[in-house]
Amino acid sequence: MKKSTTPGNAASVITSLEEKMEADASSIYVGNVDYVQQQKSWKLTFVAVVQSTVLLICQSVTNSIALAKNLKM
């Protein structure tokens, strides 16, 4: 996907409909955004969310395995 940037502007501009569709397909929607947030702050937030989600999945799998072992007895 080609993106053009204007000098002094960190944001990239998608130039065609095909590029827009490709970008939309690989994007996520985040509502109620505080646009004052810095990139590092966002990264910390998303890392925490992913870590807690993975922890919940692992706990669920562990509980399911324990339940299955108890049912076999």
Rosetta constraint file for C-alpha pairs under 8 A:
AtomPair CA 1 CA 19 HARMONIC 5.98 0.50
AtomPair CA 1 CA 22 HARMONIC 7.64 0.50
AtomPair CA 2 CA 14 HARMONIC 7.37 0.50
AtomPair CA 2 CA 15 HARMONIC 7.78 0.50
AtomPair CA 2 CA 19 HARMONIC 7.38 0.50
AtomPair CA 3 CA 12 HARMONIC 5.82 0.50
AtomPair CA 3 CA 13 HARMONIC 5.68 0.50
AtomPair CA 3 CA 14 HARMONIC 5.30 0.50
AtomPair CA 3 CA 15 HARMONIC 6.72 0.50
AtomPair CA 4 CA 12 HARMONIC 5.73 0.50
AtomPair CA 4 CA 13 HARMONIC 5.45 0.50
AtomPair CA 4 CA 14 HARMONIC 6.86 0.50
AtomPair CA 4 CA 15 HARMONIC 7.29 0.50
AtomPair CA 5 CA 9 HARMONIC 6.65 0.50
AtomPair CA 5 CA 10 HARMONIC 7.05 0.50
AtomPair CA 5 CA 11 HARMONIC 6.63 0.50
AtomPair CA 5 CA 12 HARMONIC 4.81 0.50
AtomPair CA 5 CA 13 HARMONIC 6.11 0.50
AtomPair CA 6 CA 10 HARMONIC 7.75 0.50
AtomPair CA 6 CA 12 HARMONIC 7.62 0.50
AtomPair CA 14 CA 19 HARMONIC 6.10 0.50
AtomPair CA 14 CA 20 HARMONIC 6.04 0.50
AtomPair CA 15 CA 19 HARMONIC 6.78 0.50
AtomPair CA 15 CA 20 HARMONIC 7.63 0.50
AtomPair CA 16 CA 20 HARMONIC 6.28 0.50
AtomPair CA 17 CA 21 HARMONIC 6.17 0.50
AtomPair CA 18 CA 22 HARMONIC 6.22 0.50
AtomPair CA 19 CA 23 HARMONIC 6.10 0.50
AtomPair CA 20 CA 24 HARMONIC 6.07 0.50
AtomPair CA 21 CA 25 HARMONIC 6.14 0.50
AtomPair CA 22 CA 26 HARMONIC 6.64 0.50
AtomPair CA 23 CA 27 HARMONIC 6.21 0.50
AtomPair CA 24 CA 28 HARMONIC 7.87 0.50
AtomPair CA 37 CA 41 HARMONIC 6.29 0.50
AtomPair CA 37 CA 42 HARMONIC 6.80 0.50
AtomPair CA 38 CA 42 HARMONIC 6.47 0.50
AtomPair CA 39 CA 43 HARMONIC 6.17 0.50
AtomPair CA 40 CA 44 HARMONIC 6.24 0.50
AtomPair CA 41 CA 45 HARMONIC 6.28 0.50
AtomPair CA 42 CA 46 HARMONIC 6.23 0.50
AtomPair CA 43 CA 47 HARMONIC 6.05 0.50
AtomPair CA 44 CA 48 HARMONIC 6.15 0.50
AtomPair CA 45 CA 49 HARMONIC 6.35 0.50
AtomPair CA 46 CA 50 HARMONIC 6.14 0.50
AtomPair CA 47 CA 51 HARMONIC 6.05 0.50
AtomPair CA 48 CA 52 HARMONIC 6.13 0.50
AtomPair CA 49 CA 53 HARMONIC 6.13 0.50
AtomPair CA 50 CA 54 HARMONIC 6.15 0.50
AtomPair CA 51 CA 55 HARMONIC 6.13 0.50
AtomPair CA 52 CA 56 HARMONIC 6.20 0.50
AtomPair CA 53 CA 57 HARMONIC 6.30 0.50
AtomPair CA 54 CA 58 HARMONIC 6.15 0.50
AtomPair CA 55 CA 59 HARMONIC 6.14 0.50
AtomPair CA 56 CA 60 HARMONIC 6.12 0.50
AtomPair CA 57 CA 61 HARMONIC 6.23 0.50
AtomPair CA 58 CA 62 HARMONIC 6.09 0.50
AtomPair CA 59 CA 63 HARMONIC 6.06 0.50
AtomPair CA 60 CA 64 HARMONIC 6.10 0.50
AtomPair CA 61 CA 65 HARMONIC 6.18 0.50
AtomPair CA 62 CA 66 HARMONIC 6.19 0.50
AtomPair CA 63 CA 67 HARMONIC 6.04 0.50
AtomPair CA 64 CA 68 HARMONIC 6.09 0.50
AtomPair CA 65 CA 69 HARMONIC 6.20 0.50
AtomPair CA 66 CA 70 HARMONIC 6.23 0.50
AtomPair CA 67 CA 71 HARMONIC 6.21 0.50
AtomPair CA 68 CA 72 HARMONIC 6.43 0.50
AtomPair CA 69 CA 73 HARMONIC 6.75 0.50
